[in-house]
Amino acid sequence: MALSLVVGPAHAGKVALLLERYLSLLDRDPWLIVPNRGDVEQVERDLLARAGGLVGGRISTFDGLFELLARGGDGGRPLIGETGRARLVREAARAAPGDEISARFPGFGDSLGAVLAEIEAELLDAEQVPSALAATCRGYRSRLETLGVWDRDTLRRRAVERLTGDLAAWDGAPVLAYGFEDLTGAEWRLLEALSVRADVHVSVPYESGRVAYAS
């Protein structure tokens, strides 16, 4: 079980190498992670051109893998929509000490929502963010909990937590990921947790800010 990085500049053959590794692992039912849903069909065509046929394996985005892991076992919670999420962000901002005035400005809720999404994407706790944001983070998460729902980033956090705490969360299938200029903290944490139970291969460019983090 290991985390293997395929590092190099653009057009250095990293994608071809990852696809060949994927094909060599088909008997172990591997997962291949690509950036977007639209990439799935393109990669399938590429693999079929290389191998002539595919038996086993799965091609997905990170969202598909996170959802599978988060909802394993008890099925998890429903996802809140963007409109509902924006409302909870505004409510949390208005309730946070010192934010009563700024929360009234047009566009403030959208900007704050983007900041909270970045905090969640890095799997940070409220105590790890500036104090001006901590109360809003706690208030937003408390509102999600009260409603019994997840947002997209809460689902990702749940997936990582389940993977690190439940031995039955992963069956040992190898995981390969390519096509990413960089990965979020949640994505790296997921791959690192998977590497404890499976072989994980990730293609990243030289300039990726996560190479040092992963090593």
Residue, then its C-alpha position, 0 to 999 in steps of 0.5 A: m500500500a503506497l501513495s505514488l506521485v507521477v510528477g513532471p511538466a505538461h506533455a511529459g507523458k504522465v497521462a499515458l503512464l497513468l492510463e497504462r497503469y490503470l489497464s495493468l490493474l484491471d484485474r484488481d477493479p481499480w478506480l480512475i479519477v478524472p477532473n470533470r464528468g465530461d472527461v469520463e467518456q473521453v477517457e473511456r474511449d481512450l482506454l478502449a482504443r488502447a486495450g480493445g475492451l474493458v472488464g472491471g474498473r471504474i472511472s469517476t470524478f472526485d465527487g463520485l468517490f467522495e459520495l460513495l464513501a460518505r454515504g456508505g453504511d447508513g446512507g448519510r444525509p440529503l444535500i442542501g441546495e445552493t439557495g438554501r446554503a446561501r440563506l444559512v450563510r447569511e443567517a450565520a453571518r448576521a448572528a456572528p458578533g460584529d457582522e451585523i452591518s457587513a452582512r447587509f451589503p449586497g454580495f457579502g453573502d456570496s463572498l462569505g459563502a465562497v470563503l467558507a467553502e474554501i475553509e471546508a475544502e481544506l478540512l479546517d476546524a473553526e479554531q484554525v481560521p481567523s477569529a472574525l470568521a470562526a463564529t460564522c463557521r460554527g454558526y453555519r455548521s450548527r445550522l446544517e446540523t440542526l436541519g440534518v443536511w450536508d453541503r458538498d464540503t460537509l459530505r467530503r469531510r464525512a467521506v474522509e472521516r469514514l475512510t480514516g475510521d471505518l476499516a470496511a470503508w474501502d475494499g483495497a481497490p487501487v486508485l489513480a488520479y490525473g488531470f489536476e493542476d492542484l488538489t484541495g486539502a480534502e482531496w489530498r487527505l482522501l488519497e492519503a487515507l486511501s493509500v493506507r489501504a490501497d495503491v494510489h497513483v497521482s499525476v501532478p505537475y512540477e508546480s503543484g503546491r501540494v507535492a511537498y504536502a503529499s510527500 
